[in-house]
Amino acid sequence: MAASDRDTEPARPPGPPIRLYVLHVVLTLVWVLVTGAFSLINLIIGYVLAWVALWVPRQLWGETRYFGHFGAIVRLVGTFLYELVESTLSVLRLVYTPGLPFRSGIIAVPLDVRDDVEVMLFANLISLTPGTLSLDVSDDRRTLYVHAMALEGDADAQKRDLKRTFETRIREATQ
């Protein structure tokens, strides 16, 4: 290849190549098969070990943000688990305390995320959290309508809380 041909080659965009994702999944499944125990904890251990196995020779993969996303994904999962426990306890309190006054309602949450995957992830995390349910996304994909079992305080505070907990973490994990 002539020097002029190399200069005109399009540069690969930085970012995680799909082969790293596939290799990560394959190594995780190999761990599960080798250990012979298909359980959630074994899958998590395999995922982490596969990440380490890919991280050690990271220079081989070229410039990629794949490894930086891992921490953001862990923070997103941790945030979801925290919110899951907190909202479960809140719903239990509402259900098992007779006569406890609460009001439910539908709130319109303005979306900063624009990508289909980000919107889908935001809506699903809200629906998986007890006491809230994603109803619809507006046609312009700028608003998510959410039913809240118990609106605590004003609706604007609830919107800010949803955006702070989930949307911010989703953006960190996907950028």
N, C-alpha and C positions, 0 to 999 in steps of 0.2 A: 504494500500500500504506500503510495507516494505521500510526502509530507503535506501536500496541499489537500489530499483526500482526508487526512486525519484532522485537519483544521476545520473542515466543513461538516464533520460528523456531529450529529446532534448530541448534546450532553444529556446523560440520564438525570432525571429529576431526583433531588435528594428525597429520602423517605424510605420507609421499610419496604424492601422488595417482598413480593408475595411468597417467594421461596422460603423466607425466614418464618413466616406464619405457618406455612405448611410443614416445614421441618420441625418447628416447635410442637405442633400438634402430633406429628409422627413420633417424636421423641417421648412425648407425654404418654401416648398409647403404648409405646414399647415398654416404658416403665411399668405401666399397669399390667401388661402381658407377662413381663418377666417376674414381677412380684406375685402374680396370680390372684390378686385381691382387687376386685372392682368395687371401690367404695369412694365416697366423696373425698375423704381425707387422703386416701392414696392417690386420687386424681390430682388433688392440690399439691401434694408432695412431688408427684411426677412433673407437674407444670413448673414448679419452682426449680427443680433440679434440671429440667430441660432448658429453662431460661439461663441458669448458671452455665450449663454446657455450651450454650450458644454465645454467652457473654464473654467467656474466657478467650476465644479466638476472634473477638469482635473486629479486629483489623482486617480479617479475611472478607468481611461482608461489605467493606467500603463505607462510605458516609451514609449513615442511617439514623433515624430517630427512634428506631424500634425499641432500644433499651431504655431510652428516656421515658417512653410511654408506660413502662412497667410500673414505675412508682405512682404515676397519675392514675393508672387503672386500679392499683391496690388502694389508693385513697378513695376512689369512687366506690369500690366494693365495701370498704370500711365505713364510709359515710352511709351507704345504703343499709348495711347491717345495723348500725347505730339507730338510724331512723326507723327501721323495721321494729326493733325492740321497743323504742320509745313510743311509737304509735300503737303498737300492740297493747302496751300497758295502758295507754290513754283510752283506747277502745274498750278494753276490759273494765276499766273504771266506769265508763259511761254505761256499759251494759249491766254491770252488777250493782250499780248504785241506783236504786229506784227513786224516781222523782228528781233526779239531778237535771237541772235545766240546761239545755243546749239547743243550739239552732244550726240546722244544716243549710247548705246553699250551694249555688253554682258561682264560681268565680272565673273571670277571664284573665288568664296569665299571659302577659305579653312575652313573646319568644325572642331571645337573642340568637338561639341556634337556628341555622338555616338548612343545613344538610339533612337529607331524609333520614339517615341513620341516627343523627343526633336528636331529631324530633321524635323519632320512634323510641329511642332509648329513654328520653325524658318522659314521654307519655307512659311507657311501660313501667318505669321505676315508680312513678306516681301511682299507677294502678296496683302495683304489687305491695304498696304500703297500705296497711289497714287504715280505714277511715277516709281514704281518698280514692277517687276513680276518674280517670281521664275519659271525657265524653266525646270530644270532637276537636279537630284542628280546623281553624278557619281556612277558607279557600286560598287566601293569600299567604298562608302558613306563618302568620305573624302572631297568632293568638291560639292558646290551648285552653279549652273549656274544661274545668275540673269541678266535680262534685265533692264537697267536703262534708263529712258526717257532722263535724262539730267545728263551726267557725269560731275560733278563739280570738277575741279582739276584733279589730276591723279587717275587712277583706284585703286591704292593701298590705297589712302586715303579713298575712298568710301568703300573699303573692311573693313578697320579698323573701320570705322564709323558703318557699319552694325553689325560687331562683337561686338563692344563696347556697342551699344544700345540694341540690341535684344539678341544676343547669351549669353552675360554675365548674363543678367537678367533671361534668361531661365535656365541657369545652377544653379543660386541661388535658383530658385523656385523649381527645381526638385531634387536637391541634398539633 
